[in-house]
C-alpha cells in the first residue's frame, strides 16, 4: 500500500492506494466520528463489492446501512440525490455519521454532494472503484450533480476524510471504462508533467493490459499531481482550473448528446483534442506535438474527434462552463506538452475552427 497526502492543513487527508485494501475495514476506523456509516453504491458495483467492503466494518462493531442507486450518468440528478437524503433520514443518520461513496465518479460526486448538504455537512469517505475515479474525481473535494443545461452545475466543495483506492477493483472494470480513466491520466502529463507524458507514451499498452505495476504507477503519479494542485488552490481560484483541460469542450459534448451516451473520459479525450487544436492555432503547439497528443489518445482507444453537433450548439453549451468570467469564455490550453494555461485570448473564429476540425469525423 502506498500513502499519499492532500495537504490542506488541519483538513489534510491520505490517499491509500494498494491491492486488497477494500478488505481492510480497520483502515477506516480512525476516520469515523461514530461507529455508524452509510455506504452509497450503485446497482453494478454493489453486487461486486458491497458485502466484501461492509463485512469487515461490521466485524469491527460498525453499524452499516446500505444505499444502492441506479447506475449511469443520467441518474446524477436531483431525484437520485433526494433518494439518498430519504435513506439517511429513514436510517436516523446524524451529522457525525460517515457517508461512504463506493463506486465510480457518478457515485463519488453525488454522494459527496449529499454529504456536503445533509445536516449542513457530514463526514465523507471516498472508495473509488473505477480508474477515472481513482485518479481524479475521488480526490480534491469537488462534488456535484448535473443539470439539463450543464454538467456538474450544482455542487459544493467537500473534502473526504480519506480516499481508499483498491487497484484490484480494476480487474472487473469493462475495457471501455478503463480507457475512459486513461483519458484523465493523460491529462496530468499534458498540463504539468512532461516526464509522465513520456512514460505514458512508453507504457500505454501495459496500462491497457492492466499490468499491476503500471496501473499502480499511473494511479499514484496522477494522484500526486492532483494532490499538489489541490493543496495549492483548493477552491479553483487559479491553478486548479488547469485540471479542466478538455473539459470545456467535453462537458458540452456530454450535455449536448445526452448524459451517459459518452463516458466522461471519452468526452474529455475529444475535448482535449479540440483544446490541443486550438493551442496549435495560437502557435503554441507545433504539428509534431499535436501529433504526439493525438497518437497517444488513439493508442489508448479513445476518440480524437467529438460528435458532429452544430458548432453553434457547442458554443451555446460552453457558455455555461464554470470558467466563464465576466461573460468571457476561457479555455485551458497547452503552451507545450507539460505546460498549460487558462486563457481567453482565442478568437471566436479560432474556437469555431477547432470545433470544426475535431467534430466532423466521428
HELIX and SHEET records of a PDB file:
HELIX    1   1 UNK A    9  UNK A   11  5                                   3    
HELIX    2   2 UNK A   21  UNK A   23  5                                   3    
HELIX    3   3 UNK A   26  UNK A   29  1                                   4    
HELIX    4   4 UNK A   45  UNK A   45  1                                   1    
HELIX    5   5 UNK A   46  UNK A   50  3                                   5    
HELIX    6   6 UNK A   51  UNK A   59  1                                   9    
HELIX    7   7 UNK A   73  UNK A   75  5                                   3    
HELIX    8   8 UNK A   78  UNK A   90  1                                  13    
HELIX    9   9 UNK A  105  UNK A  117  1                                  13    
HELIX   10  10 UNK A  118  UNK A  120  5                                   3    
HELIX   11  11 UNK A  131  UNK A  132  1                                   2    
HELIX   12  12 UNK A  133  UNK A  137  3                                   5    
HELIX   13  13 UNK A  167  UNK A  172  5                                   6    
HELIX   14  14 UNK A  175  UNK A  192  1                                  18    
HELIX   15  15 UNK A  194  UNK A  208  1                                  15    
HELIX   16  16 UNK A  212  UNK A  232  1                                  21    
HELIX   17  17 UNK A  239  UNK A  244  5                                   6    
HELIX   18  18 UNK A  247  UNK A  257  1                                  11    
HELIX   19  19 UNK A  264  UNK A  281  1                                  18    
HELIX   20  20 UNK A  287  UNK A  299  1                                  13    
HELIX   21  21 UNK A  311  UNK A  318  1                                   8    
HELIX   22  22 UNK A  348  UNK A  357  1                                  10    
SHEET    1   A 3 UNK A   2  UNK A   6  0                                        
SHEET    2   A 3 UNK A  13  UNK A  18 -1                                        
SHEET    3   A 3 UNK A 162  UNK A 166  1                                        
SHEET    1   B 4 UNK A  63  UNK A  69  0                                        
SHEET    2   B 4 UNK A  36  UNK A  42  1                                        
SHEET    3   B 4 UNK A  98  UNK A 103  1                                        
SHEET    4   B 4 UNK A 124  UNK A 128  1                                        
SHEET    1   C 2 UNK A 142  UNK A 147  0                                        
SHEET    2   C 2 UNK A 150  UNK A 157 -1                                        
SHEET    1   D 2 UNK A 331  UNK A 336  0                                        
SHEET    2   D 2 UNK A 339  UNK A 343 -1                                        
END                                                                             
